[in-house]
């Protein structure tokens, strides 16, 4: 077992567009896909735009503990893809200055009025632990007080 650095992990995450966001709601685990738009400089925080009037926001308001799972397909040479699991704490952000900081043009697809789209909200997931499996290599990173730029959307 070796330990990948946060920088190496960031490079792997930059190649993965979608993850699954897992929340706890009404005694059940709820899972839905979220996009990071391939715009990742990761050091522990993930950012996702959403609409506020959704089940995932209701779940996060009830219990802010969430999990993210990322998977990359196998390489053309047959090497298995990487699997990444993030255990984190979700924070709901309604500040337009933060929206601007994390906005990318591709988000217009989901939010036609940009950061002025009615009902838009930003979800910040701060990792507590990150586990990964990359072929024969696997490891766990315990994340302390770090911040990141992992921009994303529903």
Steps between C-alpha positions, in 0.01 A plus 500: 500500500641835397367846558425729210559868567216751480665644187506158331138441601405840356650397167289184498182687597551757225435222247168392658196711411228342714477370853218361707385710798359291784281659768297360786132583484209354697708201610610414145813568299418711195741513207512727197759598236677835524741655250831666580530609135858371495614821672688366800787625713422277793630524853198385700194705401256429217259760363166425334224730384141390547150630531397560860156339469635145464502187714881511530488845662227383736717197589809717562302738722393201710843327507809664349704179489538395136709271282631549148611217272707549185587233243722518193475236227784258424782627280534393138788278613270308736613657829196522733359846559523680831225492763486788751271524805473826696339521844414863562295776653267702273449874540230698319613835361265773380763774447516632141866597546573130557283411200715727280821351637393145409303564181607352167332565165383138461265552795272710276370167376325443834462859622394719204516830692847429639553592864173696487298185429212495751543230767869431432717379787862385536586181684850481649611154609801505731674163507577334831653187347574389145554138405612387158565182306716533188587157367744349748540831680258605773508738791325736734553869555380661821422856403536772761450874455542530125301684237450430133368602165289218357227679309191311403131484428203269513 
